């Protein structure tokens, strides 16, 4: 005779894991805008000044856009590289926390079947 008890327990565990996963996930919210920097339409000296200020604040993507508007391509490339490095670090942290969450969910699932 076939018992449906293990199948029912598996279904309940997956349903619980699906209901618990969104509650446990703590994701950072990243807002991306499609607008360019405030440097558009400015003179090259003003764009360069605004780019240096943005670079000091740590806003490297804005600095890169302003350096491009000012015609300083080498500095724009450096600022863009720094912005990409920071974005990669954020992605790495998010992936690491996602992997940890998946491991803990799998451990709870295994414990449910013991």
C-alpha positions as CSV (number, residue, x, y, z in Angstrom):
1,X,0.0,0.0,0.0
2,X,1.3,3.4,-0.9
3,X,1.5,6.0,1.8
4,X,1.0,9.7,0.9
5,X,2.3,10.9,4.2
6,X,5.9,11.6,2.9
7,X,4.5,13.4,-0.2
8,X,2.2,15.5,2.0
9,X,5.1,16.3,4.3
10,X,7.3,17.3,1.3
11,X,4.5,19.5,0.0
12,X,4.0,21.2,3.3
13,X,7.8,21.8,3.7
14,X,8.0,23.4,0.2
15,X,4.9,25.5,1.0
16,X,6.4,26.6,4.3
17,X,9.7,27.3,2.7
18,X,8.0,29.4,0.0
19,X,6.0,31.3,2.5
20,X,9.0,31.9,4.8
21,X,11.6,32.8,2.1
22,X,10.1,36.2,1.2
23,X,10.0,37.2,4.9
24,X,13.6,36.1,5.6
25,X,15.1,37.8,2.5
26,X,16.5,41.2,3.3
27,X,17.5,42.7,0.0
28,X,19.0,46.1,-0.5
29,X,16.9,48.4,-2.7
30,X,18.9,50.0,-5.5
31,X,17.4,52.8,-7.4
32,X,18.7,53.4,-10.9
33,X,17.8,56.5,-12.8
34,X,18.1,57.0,-16.6
35,X,19.0,60.7,-16.4
36,X,22.5,61.9,-17.0
37,X,24.4,64.1,-14.6
38,X,23.6,67.7,-13.9
39,X,26.6,68.6,-16.0
40,X,24.8,68.6,-19.3
41,X,24.7,72.1,-20.8
42,X,27.5,73.4,-18.5
43,X,30.8,74.7,-19.6
44,X,33.7,72.4,-19.5
45,X,35.3,74.2,-16.5
46,X,32.0,74.0,-14.5
47,X,31.5,70.4,-15.4
48,X,35.1,69.6,-14.3
49,X,34.5,71.4,-11.0
50,X,31.3,69.6,-10.4
51,X,33.0,66.3,-11.3
52,X,35.7,66.9,-8.7
53,X,33.1,67.6,-6.0
54,X,31.2,64.5,-6.9
55,X,34.4,62.5,-6.8
56,X,35.2,63.8,-3.3
57,X,31.7,62.8,-2.1
58,X,32.3,59.3,-3.5
59,X,29.7,59.6,-6.2
60,X,31.9,58.2,-8.9
61,X,29.3,57.5,-11.6
62,X,28.2,61.2,-11.5
63,X,31.8,62.2,-11.5
64,X,32.4,60.1,-14.6
65,X,29.5,61.6,-16.4
66,X,30.7,65.1,-15.6
67,X,34.3,64.4,-16.6
68,X,32.9,63.1,-19.9
69,X,31.0,66.3,-20.4
70,X,34.1,68.3,-19.6
71,X,36.2,66.3,-22.1
72,X,38.5,64.7,-19.5
73,X,38.3,61.2,-20.7
74,X,41.1,59.7,-18.6
75,X,39.6,60.9,-15.4
76,X,36.1,59.8,-16.6
77,X,37.5,56.3,-17.1
78,X,39.1,56.2,-13.6
79,X,35.8,57.4,-12.0
80,X,33.8,54.9,-14.0
81,X,36.2,52.1,-12.9
82,X,35.8,53.0,-9.3
83,X,32.0,53.1,-9.6
84,X,32.0,49.7,-11.2
85,X,34.2,48.3,-8.4
86,X,31.8,49.6,-5.8
87,X,28.9,48.1,-7.6
88,X,30.7,44.7,-7.9
89,X,31.3,44.7,-4.1
90,X,27.6,45.3,-3.5
91,X,26.7,42.4,-5.9
92,X,29.2,40.2,-4.1
93,X,27.7,41.0,-0.7
94,X,24.2,40.3,-2.0
95,X,25.2,37.0,-3.5
96,X,26.9,36.0,-0.3
97,X,23.8,36.7,1.8
98,X,21.7,34.9,-0.8
99,X,23.9,31.8,-0.6
100,X,23.7,31.9,3.2
101,X,20.0,32.2,3.1
102,X,19.7,29.2,0.7
103,X,22.0,27.1,2.9
104,X,19.9,27.9,6.0
105,X,16.6,27.1,4.2
106,X,18.1,23.8,3.0
107,X,19.2,23.0,6.5
108,X,15.6,23.7,7.8
109,X,14.2,21.5,5.0
110,X,16.5,18.6,5.9
111,X,15.7,19.0,9.6
112,X,12.0,18.8,8.7
113,X,12.5,15.3,7.2
114,X,14.4,13.9,10.2
